[in-house]
Every structure is written in C-alpha cells, then in structure tokens.
Amino acid sequence: MKIALLGYGKMGKVIERIAQERGHSIVLRKSSNSSFEGLEQADVAIDFSIPDSAVENITTCFELGIPVVSGTTGWLSEYDNMVQLCEAKQGAFIYGSNFSLGVNLFFELNAYLAKMMTKFDQYKVSLEEIHHTQKLDKPSGTAITLAQGVMEHSGHAHWTLENSNTNDLFIDVKRIENVPGTHHIYYTSAVDTIAISHTAHNREGFALGAVIAAEWLAPRKGVYTMKDVLEL
C-alpha cells in the first residue's frame, strides 16, 4: 500500500518506520512548507500535522479521492464541515483524538465508569492530562474525548480549564518535558478517591494504531472512528 504522510515531525517519522516494517511504501512526506506533489499516487493518507494545516490537508485528500486518517487535534471546530465534504465527495475518513489500542480501550472503560458513577453524587469527577512541552493544543484531544465520555453520563454540560466552583468538568492540563501522554480520571469524595489512568511510554502505540486504521480505511468509503476499526 502507498501511504502519504501529511506532517513529518517526530510522530510522522515513527509512522513511517512502522508503515515500512509492515510492507508499505511512503510516496509523500509533507512538512508545513512543502507541496502536495505525490499525494495523487497514495492509496491512503495519514495526517499528523498541526492544527493550522489539518483542514487543508484533509480537504485536499477528499478533492483527490484519497482516504485520510487524521490524528491532528486542535481543529475540531471544522470537523462537521469535513464530514460533510467527505460525504459530498464520497470519500473515506477517520478522525481519532488518539489511535493507541490502549487509549481506545481506556475510552470505553472511562465511559463505563462514568455511567456507573451516576448513582453516587457524593463523588466529584475531574480529569488531568500531561504531555510534552511541544504539544500545541490544550487540553489534548484525548482529554476532550474522555471529558465527552464523562459528560454523556453526568450532569456536566461543559468542560473547563479553570478549577472553579461551577458545574463544569475540570481538566487540569500540565506540560512536562518528554512526556508522550498521560491521562487520569479522578472521582473524589470526602472519604476516598477512585482513579483510572492511561500512561503512554512512547509514540509507538499511537503510530501503530494510525497505520492499522489506514490499512482498514483504504478500501472503504464513509466516515468512521477507531471503534469501527477495533470493533469495540
């Protein structure tokens, strides 16, 4: 399979290595300053760029009929528009705030725990996410997905980065050198705390999941998520 890499930073280079180990070839390694030349040769594109480039990258793929897997976060105000464009162009699209198998299992665990905790209003829920200092968006896309999983089963309508006395769900964001990604969910009462956590040790899990998603998406049409890919 021929893969175009839209974004060639640290993550793009790990994806490249894993894709080649799985027998795929790379036809485009696009940085923010380079062109889309070679994209038309691709069977599928994987976008791990920056928020300001994601919409252009995804749109260009749809215009050329290239299925696209996007793991870029921080651009989701345009997500519905991209879904509509994908459908209009009869394209193929997967967006994931995190492609790691472990994180996608964690998403399911988080939603299950949130549903179970609805009966126990003595517990206050909060989230914490920790990433490397080069991460541009706050909170992480993974943290937003986790917050949505909590909010679907609780009285919280919104999340916030401010630890206030409002009913908004608090996300504590920390940036620490060389942390690939750590997420905690806390349910705290006057007598105890229940916590679940996911800690990434490196970028390998994210990259492998993205390549698996690209392999799955390439022959398909439509808009999907990692739940479809992993049959969760």
Disulfide bonds with the S-S distance in Angstrom:
none
